[in-house]
Structures are given as structure tokens and as C-alpha cells.
Amino acid sequence: MLKDMQRCPRSEGQKMNKIILLGAGGAGKAILQILLDINKITNQWDIVGFLDDDIALHGKKILGFPVHDSLDWLHGKKDVSLVLIFGIPSTRKKVYDRIHAWGNFDFPAIIHPTAIIPDLSQVACGTVIYPQVVSDPDSKIGSFSLINKHSSIGHDSLINDFCVISPNSSIGGFAKIGTCCFVGMNVAIIQGITICKNVTIGAGASVVKDIDSEGTFVGVPARKISKKG
């Protein structure tokens, strides 16, 4: 987690590592493609398929890859890496807490080859970086977050654990985003802003002042419309 964050090591593709996608929803297709794109360069991941608690999906295939079973299948398994698919921050945390109670599984950072992540920035384990993300030096992204395509992350900024940053969002330098926040599409967060945990920022909003209470914020400038994030 972020409190003891170190840069998550990136494998160099010397051998193929088995990996399972947790969740067979729409985002699973996008993250599956990220893994396939990585394999075009490093041949790193042996993609076992999906796990999902929806029984109706069991035995079906998603883009040619099987949905094997529920997440309970992981009991006693230690020889596979895992990637969280779910696009809702609170769900990501609940699923991680559930699985973590069964043991210490490997959650690698998954970074698309077209993403620009400087050596002088940090991406913690369990986070997924989509295509064309650009991060400036000395930015920090915590564990189990999703950073979606074409997002921009400024220098000296901090994105905490279990956050979801939607496509085309822009986060200014020195900004700080708390745990379990959801940032909608095309959101602008200006430099130096601090956002507390459990906040949802609606699509197209501009955040121009600190947010110090949980809830949902929309508009230009962003204003609170709900106490629930």
C-alpha cells in the first residue's frame, strides 16, 4: 500500500508468468488487451483467463479467454499473479480485502507499453496503467488504482490506493487525491489541489479548490451534489 510504497518491479519477460483477471466485466476486455499488447513486446504473461462471482458467466469465453469460476477458486492458490478489473473504487477495495484474507497474492503493476512513466516516478503494485497515459517525474500512484487512457498526471502529484482515473483526465502538479476516489472522464484538477478520500468527481468537472469532505462533485467549478462518493 501507499504508506510503505516502493516502485513495483517490472518483469523483463524472461519467462511467462501465469496471470488471472479478477472480474469479467467490460473493463476486463480493455485490461486483457493491455496484457496482450505487453506480450507483443516481452511475451511476459500466460493469461489463464477470468474469475467472476457471476455464475452465469462460468464456462463462457471473453474474447477467447475462459471465465473459470468464482473468486473463491483462489483459496490455496499461490502460483499465479492477479489483476483487479473492477472500475468502482469501493468494489476494488472490497475484493482486495476479501482476497488478501486468504494469503499474500502477487499483484503486479500492469503498464501499457505506450504509457510514459518516468523512472523518477512511482507506480505501486496492483495498479493498471492504460495506453497513452503520461506521468511527470516525481509523481506517485498508489496500489490497486486504475489510470485510464490519455490521462495526464503532473509532477509531484499523489494518487492514493484504490483510485479510478477515467479517460482524458488531467491532474496538475502537486495535487493529492485520497484513497478510493473516482475521477470521471475529462476532469481537470488544477495544480496543488488536495482531495480527501471517498470522493467522486463527475465527468467534465473542474476542481479549482480543495475538497475536504466525502461526496460527489460535478460542474465547472466542481460543486458538491451528494454526501455519498
Secondary structure, 3 states (H helix, E strand, C coil): CHHHCCCCCCCCCCCCEEEEEECCCHHHHHHHHHHHHHHHHHCCEEEEEEECCCHHHCCCEECCEEEEECHHHHCCCCCCEEEECCCCHHHHHHHHHHHHCCCCCECCCEECCCCECCCCCEECCCCEECCCCEECCCCEECCCCEECCCCEECCCCEECCCCEECCCCEECCCCEECCCCEECCCCEECCCCEECCCEEECCCCEECCCECCCEEEECCCCEEEECCC
